[in-house]
Amino acid sequence: MSIKPSKRESTLAEITPLLKVCLIQRLTEKNALQFLEKHGVKISGKTYERYKKSYSENTGNRFIELVRNEWAEEHLLVLDVMKELESKYWELYHECDNPMDAKSILDSLRALQGEKLLIYNETPMIGRMKEILEERVKALTINPPKTKRLELKKSET
């Protein structure tokens, strides 16, 4: 059995990408409402503020999810790109006939090595931050905040 999302939840999910644009561009309420209307969403100023507040309150959850999942994927992607760049630099270096171009390529390789070291040296800090956030999530799942529970009618179960 699945619980059908409320109209507010489904509307928020639908306009979240548009809200994100409004927040990134730091649009005023008037400009944000015009932007939303231009993209087919006509809502009042109060409704916009309510959705904006709901989106902003969800920022902590988004950050925790990012740390738990996306960080590792992005970290690996950046390292893969750096390794690909490194191999391309070496190919260019071996094909190079001009000493000045060779020096420039070697300088680029050295700079790339420094960038890789920065990424590897930041790993313990990020790992510890991830552990702390996972502990907080675990504490929240063990002792969830008291909220009204949605009770289903017998006919829905």
N, C-alpha and C positions, 0 to 999 in steps of 0.2 A: 504494500500500500504506500502510495506517495502522497505527501501533503502538497496541495496546490499553493504556490506562492501568492501572496496578496497582491492586489493591483499596485500598491505603492512599491512593493519589492520588485515586481516585474518592470514597472516604469523606471525605477532607479537603475536596475540592471541595463535597461535599454539606453538610458541617457548618460550612463557613467562615462563613456568615452567623450561625450560632448562636455560634461562637467569638468573632466580632466583638462580639456582644451581651455575652458573658461578660467580655470584656476591657474594654469600655466601662463596664459596670456594676461592674467590679473585683470580680467574684464570687470567693469563696474556692473552693478545689477542690471541697469538699463541695457547696456551693451550685451551682457550675457543673455538676457531675455530675447533681444533681437537676434543674436547668434543662434539660440535654440530654435526660435520661430523659423529662421531661415532654413534650418535643418529638419523642419517638420514637427517640432515639439513646442506646443503652445501651452505654457503654464503661467500661473500668476507669480508675482514677486515673492509672496510668502511661501508658496510651494517650492520655488527655486531655492530660497534660503533654507527650507527644511531639508531638501535633497542635498544641498551643499553641506549642511551640517552633518547629515547622515554619512555622506561620503568622507568628510574630514574625520569623523569619529572612527571610521573603518581604517584609517591610515595605519594605526598600530598593528592591526591584524594583517594588513598588507605587508608591512615591514617584517613581521615575524615570519610570514609565509615566504617572503623573498629570501630571508636569511636561511630558512630551513631548506629551501629547494633551489631557487634560482641562483643563489650565490655560487654554489659549486659548479653549476653548469656554465655560468658566465665566466668564472675563473678559468675553467678548463678551455673554454672557447678562446679567451684572450691568449692563453699559453699556446694553444694550437696555432693561432694566427702568428704569434711571435716566432714560433719554430719554423713556420712556412716562410716568413720573411727572412729568417736567418739562412735557410737553405737557398733562397733566391739570391741573397747577397753573396753567398759563396759561389754560386753559379756565375754571377756577374763578375766577381773577382777573378775567377779562373779564366774567363773570356777576355778580360781587360788587358789592353796593350799599353795604355798610357799610365805612367807611374802616379800622376796626380789623381786620376780617376780611381786607381787602386787604393791610394791613401784615403780618399773620400769614402770608398766602400768600407774599408777597414774601420774608419771612424764611425760609420753608421753601425757596423757590427758591434763595436765597443759600446755605443750608446744603447743598443738593443740589449746587450748583456746587462747593463745597468738597470734597464727597465724590468728585465726578468728577475733580477735580484730583489728589486722593490716588491714585486708581486710575491715572491717566495718568502721574504722577510715579514710581510704583513699577515701571512697565514696563521701564525699562532694567536695573534690578537683577534682576528675574525673568528677563528675556531672557538676561542674562549667566549666571545660575545654570543656565538651561536649556542653554546652550552648553557649560558645564563638564560637566554630567551627560551630555550627548550624547557629548562627547569620551571620558568614562569608559566609556560603553557601547560605543563604537567600539573602544576599547582592549581591552575584555573580549572582543569578538567576534573581534578579530585574534589575541589571545593568550588563549584561554579557559583557565580554571583546569584543572589536570589532574585528571580524575575517571575512574572506571571507565566504559568505554563499553559500551553494550548491544550485544552481537553477536547477530545473527540467524542462525538455523540456515538452511542452504541451502534447506530445504523452505518457509521463510517468505518467501524473497525472490522 
